[in-house]
């Protein structure tokens, strides 16, 4: 029983060990860390308005074609 528990704990430790992000270039790594730090803390402040805005823009550009495509996909799945 103890060996199974020990193996499970060691596997969980492997899962939670994450290497730091390194893109190979210090400038790119610094830009990546600064741009994703806000998304890691509060992602919905950016994601929800951005997705709403992009859906609105697609509807304005393509109009009824988007509605037909979504209806087709909805009935297809």
Secondary structure, 3 states (H helix, E strand, C coil): CHHHHHHHHHHHHHHHCCCCCCCCCHHHHHHHHHHHHHHHHCCHHHHHHHHHHHHHHHHHHHCHHHHHHHHHHHHHC
